[in-house]
Amino acid sequence: MKTIKKLTSAAFAAVILGMSTITANAAFCTSTAGYWASHPDAWCVQTIQIGCQVYTQAQAIAIMQQPTSGDKTYSLAAQLIAAKLNVYCAGADSSCVASAISSADVWLCQHPVGSNVDSHSPAWKQITPTYNTLTLYNEGHLCAPKCNS
């Protein structure tokens, strides 16, 4: 009887360990804005809402490819687009960035892409922590690992 119990326990443990391995190997991961901008075939959506505006895939990619040193709305939009695609298309855990995604959308409604917010403005300083959170998330440093792409 002890042998049967040990075998049953061992089999159960193997099943549990096997499930853990499968879950760990199938972990949904994040990719950077650069990845999403250069891999349109990985997108699972044709349009994406950023702030109060809906953009086509081509428009969103153009936003992500803009230089970000002058108008910081492009910087935030690029990170927000990547974060949303990581959630929608890659199935990445968004528990650590849900509020940042929401905050970025609200801010971009008030400061639409292309509205020339510079890095020294009070508006940018207000949203910088959100931008940093989204960037860290997209780089795999928060609640979802970085994809091996």
C-alpha positions in Angstrom: 0.0 0.0 0.0 2.9 2.4 0.8 4.4 1.7 -2.6 1.1 2.7 -4.3 0.8 5.9 -2.3 4.4 6.8 -3.2 3.8 6.1 -6.9 0.6 8.1 -6.8 2.3 11.0 -5.1 5.2 10.9 -7.5 2.9 10.8 -10.5 0.9 13.7 -9.1 4.1 15.7 -8.5 5.2 14.9 -12.1 2.0 16.2 -13.5 2.1 19.4 -11.3 5.8 20.0 -12.2 5.0 19.3 -15.9 2.2 21.9 -15.8 4.5 24.4 -14.2 7.1 23.8 -16.9 4.5 24.3 -19.6 3.2 27.5 -18.0 6.8 28.9 -17.5 7.7 28.0 -21.1 4.5 29.6 -22.5 5.0 32.8 -20.5 3.6 35.8 -22.5 6.3 38.4 -22.9 6.9 42.0 -24.0 8.7 43.6 -26.9 9.9 47.1 -27.3 8.4 49.9 -29.4 11.3 49.3 -31.9 10.2 45.7 -32.3 6.6 46.5 -32.9 7.5 49.3 -35.4 9.5 46.9 -37.5 7.3 43.8 -37.2 3.8 44.9 -38.5 3.1 41.2 -39.2 3.1 40.6 -35.4 0.3 43.0 -34.9 -3.1 41.5 -34.2 -5.1 44.7 -34.7 -5.5 47.0 -37.7 -6.2 50.1 -35.7 -5.2 51.3 -32.2 -6.5 54.0 -30.0 -3.9 56.3 -28.5 -5.4 59.1 -26.3 -8.6 60.2 -27.9 -7.5 59.3 -31.5 -7.7 56.0 -33.4 -4.8 55.4 -35.7 -4.3 52.8 -38.4 -1.4 50.4 -38.1 0.6 52.4 -40.7 -0.1 55.7 -38.8 0.9 54.1 -35.5 4.1 52.8 -37.0 4.9 56.2 -38.4 4.4 57.7 -34.9 6.8 55.1 -33.4 9.4 55.9 -36.1 9.3 59.7 -35.4 12.4 61.3 -33.7 11.5 61.7 -30.1 13.9 64.4 -28.9 11.8 67.4 -29.8 8.1 66.6 -29.3 7.7 64.2 -26.4 4.2 63.3 -27.3 5.8 60.9 -29.8 7.9 59.3 -27.1 4.9 58.6 -24.9 2.8 57.4 -27.8 5.5 55.0 -28.9 5.7 53.4 -25.5 1.9 53.4 -25.1 1.4 51.7 -28.5 4.0 49.1 -27.6 2.4 48.4 -24.2 -1.0 48.0 -25.7 0.3 45.6 -28.4 2.1 43.6 -25.7 -1.2 43.2 -23.9 -3.5 42.7 -27.0 -1.2 40.7 -29.3 1.4 39.1 -27.1 -1.0 38.4 -24.1 1.6 39.9 -21.6 0.5 40.4 -18.0 -0.5 44.0 -17.7 -1.3 44.1 -14.0 1.7 46.4 -13.2 0.9 48.9 -16.0 -2.9 49.1 -16.3 -3.0 52.4 -14.5 0.0 53.7 -16.5 -1.7 52.8 -19.8 -4.9 54.6 -18.6 -2.9 57.7 -17.4 -1.0 57.8 -20.7 -4.2 57.7 -22.7 -5.7 60.5 -20.6 -2.6 62.6 -21.0 -2.5 62.1 -24.7 -6.1 63.2 -25.0 -5.0 66.5 -23.4 -1.7 66.6 -25.3 -2.4 64.9 -28.7 0.5 63.4 -30.7 2.2 66.2 -32.5 1.3 68.9 -30.1 4.9 69.9 -29.5 5.4 69.1 -25.8 9.0 69.6 -25.0 11.1 67.8 -22.4 11.4 70.8 -20.1 7.6 71.5 -20.0 5.6 71.0 -16.8 3.3 68.8 -18.9 6.1 66.4 -19.7 7.4 66.4 -16.2 4.0 65.4 -15.0 3.8 62.3 -17.3 7.5 61.3 -17.1 7.0 58.6 -14.4 4.2 57.0 -16.5 6.5 57.1 -19.6 9.3 55.4 -17.5 6.9 52.7 -16.3 5.7 51.9 -19.8 9.3 51.8 -21.0 10.4 49.5 -18.2 7.4 47.2 -18.9 8.1 47.1 -22.7 11.7 46.2 -21.9 10.6 43.3 -19.7 11.6 44.7 -16.4 8.2 44.7 -14.7 5.4 42.1 -14.5 6.1 40.3 -17.8 9.5 39.1 -19.2 11.1 40.4 -22.4 10.5 38.2 -25.4 13.5 36.6 -27.1 13.0 38.3 -30.4 
